[in-house]
Amino acid sequence: MLGLRTKRKAMSCLLSRILVSSSNTSHRQISTPVFPSKSPSSITNPISFTAGVLSSYSKARGICSRVGNSMGDKDNVISTIETLQNPEPVTYLSQRDAAEIDEVLMGPLGFSVDQLMELAGLSVATSIAEVYKPSEYKRVLAICGPGNNGGDGLVAARHLHHFGYAPFICYPKRTPKALYCGLVTQLESLAVPFLSVEDLPVDLSNDFDIIIDAMFGFSFHGAPRPPFDDLIHKLVCLHSHDQTRQRLPVIVSVDIPSGWHVEEGDTGGEGIKPDMLVSLTAPKLCAKKFSGSHHFLGGRFVPPTIAEKYQLQLPPYIGTSMCVRIGKPPKVDISALRENYVSPAFLEDQLEADPIDQFRKWFDDALVAGLHEPNAMALSTSNKNGKPYSSSFLLTALFFYIFDSVGGELFEPLLLLMQTVHLWIYQIHSSCYFCRSSRMVLLKGVDKEGFVWYTNYESQKGHDLSDNPRASLLFYWDGLNRQVRVEGPVQKVPEEESENYFHSRPRGSQIGAIVSKQSSIVPGREVLYQEYEDLENRFSDGTIIPKPKHWGGYRLKPELVEFWQGQPSRLHDRLQYSLREIDGKWAWKVDRLAP
């Protein structure tokens, strides 16, 4: 019988060989999950099963080893970091190119000054609204110069008023042109206050949350003259205040921080240091020196001809947005992210007797508010056990730790114990790795019988609902500070109902439902495209596309419905309907839940 020291040495060598062997395995070979995927019934040899766990564990260690080795390649690491920080190259314009582009826009391409100014000002306003919410940054001071940059600031202030902010205007050198007079008239009609330079407080930090620097654009030359030199000095002084203040107003510069050289930036080192820069058309060369938290691009009007002529590389605008962030995202303290909800009180006497009627009432409010896809809902399902699977390799690691501590004499008893624990885990839990899952789907019907959606019955959610026909739904309507949570049993809708809905969909969606073997692995997107094209050609004569047998609807019949409305200081309203048996009859009871 081997001695304890010999056994420990042999086991150490064995583990070393396993790890070295796995670390030499190619990345492509390590494609299996760390956890075994066998069901309890298929485990005929517990020792082989345990060896499989060890093998998976060693492969995971091999992956980590290679990652660690790659970190030694300094150049590769730096390249990766730079790629992450600067995902897309952006073109920066010289002063000359910026002026030429403006001339082309307002010449051959037919844009007028007021059109470009309107689009630019809207871009500035939406950029501000993207970062600084009116609930916390309500008071806005727009300092506007005599040129186009000042006009952009006036337009931005008008839009911010409609966005829920409280703008103030400082416009010392008014331009008598009709365009600018019209902008002033528009702001005055909204009762937006105009402040003279003399009316401004000495310390701007007490009266404003946001200051828009719209004094000078890229065409400005020379040193700023009164009163703008003093106004720039006021903004510079904001950063020299005692840092113990709770919060200083943020500075947003339009296109060019005033006082900066268009190409060289803040050459003297004493210029404005804005927190946000909104570049227009394309960023100017000085923007490379910008070190604030938020850099946005606005002015969604650059046609392909200009982009090609000046070889502009600009980030794409998302959806209907008038602004897009440039460069790396800001560093954010996630724990500090919070919204102080402001909503009307949601009281019991406002509720409908039936939760479906109350849901329809709130759903109609979401439609009227113009919220994007108000029928989007998070569907959560689980398998028959509804519990996450425990990781086997942790038990294996624990076993070797005990082995190394107490010695090889206990090897066989410990091995038998570990085999028993492994089998017990598989018998208690199902063979999947995570048994609860959620995904976004679209509500396609609601009535007294429940909430309806359609999907592939052979998807993961389909298998879950086959094992455990219960689910929960969550609707979230951000613009209204509302959410609705629904729980209850689920059953398939009648086949005729699924047929009717399937043929009401666009033909492209019908073909897509046939092509997609939802949740299964596909070798590449081109496979989907090819199969889609084949089916499109097959049904190009307009014949009826047959509904797949594995596709149809589900209906969740609610047993519990909670309506949540956000309120200040986290004292949210939560009113919950639940089915209760009262005097032998089932009825809805409403309870107020603590937030």
C-alpha positions in Angstrom: 0.0 0.0 0.0 1.4 3.4 -1.0 2.4 5.8 1.7 0.5 9.1 2.2 3.3 11.3 0.8 3.6 9.0 -2.3 -0.2 9.2 -2.9 -0.3 12.9 -2.6 2.7 13.3 -5.0 1.0 10.9 -7.5 -2.3 12.8 -7.3 -0.5 16.1 -7.7 1.3 14.8 -10.8 -1.9 13.5 -12.3 -3.7 16.9 -11.8 -0.7 18.7 -13.3 -0.8 16.5 -16.4 -4.5 17.1 -16.8 -4.1 20.8 -16.6 -1.1 20.9 -18.9 -2.9 18.7 -21.4 -5.9 20.9 -21.3 -3.9 24.1 -21.6 -2.5 22.8 -24.9 -5.9 22.1 -26.3 -7.0 24.5 -29.1 -9.7 27.1 -28.4 -12.0 25.5 -31.0 -11.9 22.2 -29.2 -13.1 23.6 -25.9 -16.7 24.1 -27.0 -18.5 22.0 -24.4 -20.0 23.5 -21.3 -18.2 23.1 -18.0 -21.2 21.3 -16.5 -22.2 17.9 -17.7 -25.4 17.7 -19.6 -26.4 14.1 -18.8 -29.8 13.3 -17.2 -29.9 11.1 -14.1 -31.1 8.1 -16.0 -28.1 8.1 -18.3 -25.5 8.0 -15.5 -24.7 4.3 -15.4 -21.1 4.7 -14.1 -20.7 7.3 -11.3 -16.9 7.1 -11.5 -16.9 7.9 -15.2 -19.3 10.7 -14.6 -17.0 12.2 -11.9 -14.1 11.9 -14.3 -16.1 13.8 -16.9 -16.6 16.6 -14.4 -12.9 16.6 -13.7 -12.1 16.8 -17.4 -14.5 19.7 -17.8 -13.0 21.5 -14.9 -9.5 21.0 -16.3 -10.6 22.4 -19.6 -12.0 25.5 -17.9 -8.7 25.9 -16.1 -7.0 25.5 -19.5 -9.0 28.4 -20.9 -8.0 30.6 -17.9 -4.4 29.6 -18.4 -4.4 30.8 -22.0 -6.1 34.0 -21.1 -3.5 34.6 -18.5 -0.7 33.9 -21.0 -2.2 36.3 -23.5 -2.1 39.0 -21.0 1.7 38.8 -21.1 1.6 40.2 -24.7 1.6 43.9 -23.8 1.1 45.1 -27.4 -2.0 42.9 -27.9 -3.5 44.1 -24.6 -3.0 47.7 -25.4 -4.5 47.2 -28.9 -7.5 45.5 -27.4 -8.0 48.3 -24.9 -7.7 51.0 -27.6 -10.3 49.1 -29.7 -12.7 49.0 -26.8 -12.3 52.7 -26.0 -12.5 53.9 -29.6 -14.9 51.4 -31.3 -15.3 53.5 -34.5 -13.0 56.1 -36.1 -14.5 59.6 -36.5 -13.5 62.3 -38.9 -12.5 65.7 -37.4 -12.9 68.7 -39.6 -10.5 71.6 -40.1 -11.9 75.1 -40.0 -11.6 75.4 -43.8 -13.4 72.1 -44.5 -16.2 73.0 -42.0 -16.8 76.3 -43.8 -16.8 74.6 -47.2 -19.3 72.1 -46.1 -21.6 74.8 -44.9 -21.3 76.6 -48.2 -22.2 73.4 -50.1 -25.2 72.7 -47.8 -26.6 76.2 -48.3 -25.7 76.4 -51.9 -26.1 73.4 -54.3 -27.9 71.3 -51.8 -30.6 73.8 -51.1 -30.6 74.1 -47.3 -31.5 77.4 -45.8 -29.8 78.9 -42.7 -33.0 78.6 -40.6 -33.4 74.9 -41.6 -29.8 74.0 -40.5 -30.2 76.1 -37.3 -33.5 74.4 -36.4 -31.9 70.9 -36.9 -28.7 72.0 -35.0 -30.7 73.4 -32.1 -32.9 70.3 -31.8 -29.8 68.2 -31.8 -28.4 70.2 -28.9 -31.6 69.9 -26.9 -31.9 66.2 -27.5 -28.3 65.7 -26.4 -28.9 67.5 -23.2 -32.1 65.6 -22.6 -30.2 62.3 -23.2 -28.0 62.9 -20.2 -29.5 65.6 -17.9 -33.1 64.9 -17.0 -35.4 67.8 -16.2 -36.3 66.3 -12.8 -32.8 67.0 -11.6 -31.4 69.6 -14.1 -34.4 71.9 -14.7 -32.9 75.4 -14.7 -31.1 76.1 -17.9 -29.2 79.3 -18.9 -28.4 79.7 -22.6 -25.7 82.3 -23.3 -26.1 83.2 -27.0 -23.7 85.0 -29.2 -24.6 87.2 -32.2 -23.9 84.6 -34.9 -25.3 81.2 -36.0 -24.0 79.6 -32.9 -26.1 81.9 -30.8 -29.1 81.0 -33.0 -28.5 77.3 -32.3 -28.7 78.2 -28.6 -32.0 80.0 -29.0 -33.5 77.1 -30.9 -32.2 74.6 -28.3 -33.7 76.7 -25.5 -37.1 76.7 -27.2 -37.0 72.9 -27.6 -35.9 72.4 -24.0 -38.9 74.4 -22.8 -41.1 72.0 -24.6 -39.1 69.1 -23.1 -40.0 70.3 -19.5 -37.0 72.4 -18.7 -37.1 76.0 -17.4 -34.7 77.9 -19.8 -33.4 81.5 -19.3 -31.7 83.4 -22.1 -28.7 85.8 -22.0 -28.5 87.4 -25.5 -26.3 90.5 -25.1 -25.6 91.4 -28.8 -28.9 90.7 -30.6 -28.8 90.3 -34.4 -31.5 92.4 -36.2 -32.0 89.9 -38.9 -35.5 88.5 -39.3 -34.5 85.0 -38.5 -33.1 85.9 -35.1 -35.9 88.3 -34.3 -38.3 85.5 -35.0 -36.5 83.2 -32.6 -36.7 85.8 -29.9 -40.4 86.3 -30.5 -41.0 82.5 -30.3 -39.2 82.4 -26.9 -41.0 85.4 -25.6 -44.4 83.9 -26.5 -43.4 80.9 -24.3 -42.7 83.4 -21.4 -39.0 82.3 -21.4 -37.2 85.0 -19.4 -34.4 87.1 -21.1 -31.6 88.2 -18.7 -29.1 91.0 -19.4 -25.5 90.6 -18.5 -26.1 92.9 -15.5 -29.0 90.7 -14.3 -26.9 87.6 -14.1 -25.8 86.7 -10.6 -22.1 86.9 -9.8 -22.1 83.3 -8.9 -23.9 81.3 -11.6 -23.7 78.1 -9.6 -26.6 79.0 -7.3 -29.2 79.7 -9.9 -28.7 77.3 -12.7 -28.3 73.5 -13.3 -27.2 73.7 -16.9 -25.4 76.5 -18.8 -25.4 76.3 -22.6 -22.3 78.0 -24.1 -23.6 79.1 -27.5 -21.4 82.2 -27.9 -19.0 81.5 -30.7 -18.8 78.9 -33.5 -16.1 77.6 -35.9 -16.1 80.8 -38.0 -15.0 83.0 -35.1 -11.5 84.6 -35.2 -9.6 86.6 -32.7 -10.1 87.2 -29.0 -13.6 87.5 -27.4 -14.6 91.1 -26.8 -16.9 92.5 -24.0 -19.2 91.3 -22.7 -18.4 87.8 -23.9 -14.9 87.9 -22.4 -16.4 88.4 -19.0 -19.1 85.7 -19.6 -16.4 83.2 -20.6 -14.5 84.1 -17.5 -17.6 83.4 -15.4 -17.8 79.9 -16.9 -14.1 79.3 -16.3 -14.5 80.3 -12.7 -17.2 77.7 -12.1 -14.5 75.1 -12.0 -12.4 76.9 -9.5 -15.2 76.9 -6.9 -14.7 75.0 -3.6 -15.2 71.4 -4.5 -17.1 70.7 -1.3 -20.3 72.1 -3.0 -22.9 69.5 -3.5 -23.1 70.1 -7.3 -22.0 72.6 -9.8 -24.0 73.5 -12.9 -22.9 71.5 -16.0 -21.6 73.4 -19.0 -22.7 72.3 -22.5 -20.8 73.8 -25.4 -22.4 74.0 -28.9 -19.9 72.8 -31.6 -16.9 74.8 -30.2 -16.2 75.6 -26.6 -16.1 79.5 -26.6 -12.6 80.9 -26.3 -11.0 77.8 -27.9 -9.1 77.8 -31.2 -11.1 75.8 -33.7 -8.3 73.5 -34.6 -5.8 73.7 -31.7 -8.3 73.8 -28.8 -7.7 75.6 -25.5 -4.2 76.8 -26.3 -3.8 78.9 -23.2 -5.1 76.3 -20.8 -7.5 78.7 -19.2 -10.6 78.3 -21.4 -14.0 76.8 -20.7 -13.9 73.1 -19.7 -17.4 72.0 -20.7 -18.9 68.8 -19.3 -20.7 68.2 -22.6 -19.7 69.1 -26.2 -22.3 68.8 -29.0 -20.5 68.8 -32.3 -22.5 69.7 -35.3 -22.3 68.2 -38.8 -19.0 66.6 -37.8 -16.6 67.3 -34.9 -13.9 70.0 -35.4 -10.2 69.3 -34.8 -10.4 71.0 -31.4 -12.8 68.4 -30.2 -9.8 66.0 -30.0 -8.7 68.0 -26.9 -12.2 67.7 -25.3 -11.9 65.8 -22.0 -15.4 66.2 -20.6 -17.8 63.3 -19.8 -20.1 63.6 -22.8 -19.4 64.2 -26.5 -22.3 64.0 -28.8 -22.7 64.6 -32.6 -25.8 66.4 -33.8 -27.1 67.7 -37.1 -28.6 64.7 -38.9 -28.5 66.3 -42.3 -25.2 65.2 -43.9 -26.0 63.8 -47.4 -23.9 61.0 -49.0 -22.3 63.4 -51.5 -20.7 65.4 -48.8 -19.7 62.3 -46.8 -18.0 60.9 -49.9 -16.3 64.2 -51.0 -14.8 64.9 -47.6 -14.3 61.2 -46.7 -16.3 61.6 -43.5 -16.5 58.7 -41.1 -19.4 59.4 -38.8 -21.2 57.1 -36.3 -24.7 56.0 -37.4 -27.7 57.6 -35.8 -30.0 55.2 -34.0 -33.7 55.0 -34.9 -35.2 58.5 -34.9 -32.6 60.1 -32.6 -31.1 63.5 -33.6 -27.9 62.9 -31.6 -25.3 60.1 -31.2 -22.6 59.7 -28.7 -19.0 59.9 -29.9 -16.1 58.0 -28.3 -16.1 55.9 -25.2 -19.1 55.9 -22.9 -18.8 57.8 -19.6 -17.6 56.2 -16.5 -20.7 55.8 -14.3 -21.1 54.8 -10.7 -23.9 52.3 -11.2 -24.9 52.5 -7.6 -25.5 56.2 -8.0 -27.9 55.8 -10.9 -31.4 56.6 -9.7 -34.6 58.4 -10.9 -36.9 60.2 -8.5 -40.3 59.4 -10.0 -43.0 62.1 -10.0 -46.4 60.7 -10.7 -50.0 61.4 -9.7 -51.2 59.4 -6.6 -52.6 56.0 -7.5 -55.4 55.3 -5.1 -57.7 52.4 -4.5 -60.8 54.3 -5.4 -59.4 54.8 -8.9 -59.2 51.1 -9.6 -61.6 49.1 -11.9 -63.3 46.1 -10.3 -61.6 43.7 -12.7 -57.8 43.8 -13.3 -58.3 43.2 -17.1 -60.3 46.4 -17.3 -57.6 48.3 -15.3 -55.0 46.9 -17.6 -56.8 48.1 -20.7 -57.1 51.5 -19.1 -53.3 51.8 -18.5 -52.6 50.2 -21.9 -54.7 52.9 -23.6 -52.7 55.6 -21.6 -49.4 54.1 -23.0 -50.8 54.2 -26.5 -51.9 57.8 -26.2 -48.5 58.7 -24.7 -46.9 57.3 -27.9 -44.6 54.9 -26.1 -42.6 52.6 -28.2 -44.1 49.1 -28.4 -46.3 49.3 -25.4 -47.3 45.7 -25.9 -43.7 44.5 -25.2 -43.6 42.3 -22.2 -41.1 40.2 -20.3 -42.2 36.5 -20.2 -40.7 34.4 -17.5 -40.9 30.6 -17.5 -39.3 27.8 -15.6 -38.9 24.0 -15.9 -40.8 21.6 -13.6 -38.4 22.2 -10.7 -37.9 25.9 -11.1 -34.5 25.9 -9.5 -31.0 26.6 -10.9 -28.7 23.7 -11.2 -25.7 23.6 -8.8 -22.2 23.6 -10.3 -20.6 20.1 -9.9 -17.1 21.2 -10.4 -17.1 23.2 -7.2 -17.8 20.0 -5.3 -14.9 18.4 -7.2 -12.6 21.2 -6.2 -13.8 20.9 -2.6 -13.1 17.1 -2.7 -9.4 17.7 -3.8 -9.0 20.4 -1.2 -10.1 17.9 1.5 -8.0 15.1 -0.1 -4.9 17.4 0.1 -5.7 18.3 3.7 -6.5 14.9 5.3 -4.5 12.6 3.0 -5.0 9.7 0.7 -6.2 7.3 3.3 -9.7 8.8 2.9 -9.7 8.8 -0.9 -12.2 6.0 -1.4 -14.8 7.1 1.2 -14.6 10.7 -0.1 -15.0 9.5 -3.7 -18.1 7.5 -2.8 -19.5 10.4 -0.9 -18.9 12.8 -3.9 -20.6 10.3 -6.3 -23.6 10.1 -4.1 -23.9 13.9 -3.9 -23.6 14.2 -7.7 -26.4 11.7 -8.2 -28.5 13.4 -5.6 -28.1 16.8 -7.4 -29.2 15.3 -10.7 -32.2 13.6 -9.1 -33.3 16.8 -7.3 -32.7 19.2 -10.2 -33.4 18.9 -13.9 -30.6 18.5 -16.4 -30.7 22.1 -17.6 -28.2 24.7 -16.3 -30.5 27.6 -15.5 -34.1 26.6 -15.0 -35.6 30.0 -14.9 -35.5 32.2 -18.0 -37.0 35.4 -19.2 -37.3 37.1 -22.6 -39.2 39.9 -24.3 -42.2 39.0 -26.4 -45.2 40.9 -27.8 -48.7 40.8 -26.4 -51.1 40.0 -29.3 -54.4 39.9 -27.5 -56.1 40.5 -24.1 -59.6 39.7 -23.0 -61.4 38.4 -19.9 -59.8 35.0 -20.6 -56.3 36.3 -20.3 -53.1 37.5 -22.2 -52.2 36.0 -25.5 -48.8 35.8 -27.4 -47.5 33.6 -30.2 -44.3 31.7 -30.6 -42.6 28.4 -31.6 -43.8 25.5 -29.4 -40.4 23.9 -29.7 -38.4 26.9 -28.3 -37.0 27.0 -24.8 -40.1 28.8 -23.5 -42.2 26.1 -25.2 -40.4 23.3 -23.5 -40.6 25.1 -20.2 -44.3 25.7 -20.5 -44.8 22.0 -21.5 -43.0 21.0 -18.2 -44.5 23.7 -16.0 -47.5 25.4 -17.5 -47.3 28.6 -15.4 -45.6 31.9 -16.2 -45.4 35.5 -15.3 -45.6 38.6 -17.5 -44.1 42.1 -16.9 -45.1 45.2 -18.8 -42.9 48.3 -18.2 -43.9 51.8 -19.5 -41.0 54.0 -18.7 -42.6 57.3 -19.9 -45.5 56.8 -17.5 -43.5 55.4 -14.5 -45.7 52.4 -14.6 -45.4 48.6 -14.7 -47.8 45.7 -14.5 -47.0 42.2 -13.3 -49.2 39.2 -14.1 -49.0 35.6 -12.9 -51.0 32.6 -13.7 -51.4 29.2 -15.5 -50.8 29.0 -19.3 -52.4 26.9 -22.0 -52.2 26.8 -25.8 -54.9 28.7 -27.7 -57.1 26.7 -30.0 -55.5 25.8 -33.3 -58.1 27.8 -35.3 -57.2 30.9 -33.3 -53.5 30.4 -34.1 -54.3 29.8 -37.8 -56.2 33.0 -38.0 -53.5 35.0 -36.4 -50.7 33.4 -38.4 -52.3 34.4 -41.7 -53.0 37.9 -40.5 -49.2 38.5 -40.3 -47.1 39.8 -43.2 -46.0 37.1 -45.5 -42.4 37.7 -44.6 -43.2 37.0 -40.9 -45.0 33.8 -41.9 -42.0 32.6 -43.8 -39.7 33.6 -41.0 -41.7 31.5 -38.5 -41.1 28.4 -40.8 -37.4 29.2 -41.2 -36.6 29.8 -37.6 -36.2 26.6 -35.5 -36.3 28.8 -32.5 -33.6 28.3 -29.8 -31.7 25.7 -31.9 -28.1 26.3 -33.0 -27.6 27.5 -36.6 -24.2 27.4 -38.3 -24.5 30.9 -39.7 -26.9 33.7 -40.6 -26.4 32.8 -44.3 -28.2 29.5 -43.7 -31.3 31.4 -42.5 -31.2 33.8 -45.5 -30.8 30.9 -48.0 -33.8 29.0 -46.5 -35.8 32.2 -46.4 -35.1 32.9 -50.0 -36.0 29.4 -51.1 -39.4 29.6 -49.3 -40.0 33.1 -50.7 -39.5 31.8 -54.2 -41.7 28.8 -53.5 -44.6 31.0 -52.4 -44.0 33.8 -54.8 -47.2 33.1 -56.7 -49.2 34.2 -53.7 -50.4 30.8 -52.6 -51.4 30.4 -48.9 -48.4 29.7 -46.7 -49.2 26.8 -44.3 -48.8 27.4 -40.6 -46.2 25.2 -39.1 -47.6 22.6 -36.6 -45.0 23.7 -34.0 -46.1 27.3 -34.1 -49.0 28.9 -32.2 -50.3 30.9 -29.3 -50.4 30.7 -25.5 -52.9 32.3 -23.2 -52.0 33.2 -19.6 -55.1 33.3 -17.3 -54.3 35.7 -14.5 -54.5 34.7 -10.9 -52.5 37.7 -9.6 -52.1 41.1 -11.2 -50.0 44.0 -9.7 -50.1 47.6 -10.8 -47.0 49.7 -9.9 -46.6 53.4 -10.2 -43.4 55.2 -9.3 -43.5 57.9 -6.7 -41.0 60.3 -5.1 -38.6 59.0 -2.4 -39.3 55.4 -3.4 -42.7 55.4 -1.8 -44.2 53.8 -4.9 -47.8 52.8 -5.3 -48.4 49.0 -5.5 -52.0 47.7 -5.8 -52.3 44.0 -6.2 -55.4 42.0 -7.4 -55.5 38.3 -6.3 -58.1 35.7 -6.8 -59.7 34.7 -3.4 -62.5 32.4 -2.6 -65.2 34.4 -0.8 -68.4 32.7 0.3 -67.8 29.9 -2.1 -67.2 32.1 -5.1 -63.9 33.3 -6.6 -63.5 37.0 -6.6 -60.7 39.6 -7.0 -59.4 41.1 -3.8 -57.2 44.2 -3.9 -54.3 44.8 -1.4 -51.9 47.7 -1.2 -48.3 46.4 -1.0 -45.4 48.2 0.7 -43.0 49.7 -1.9 
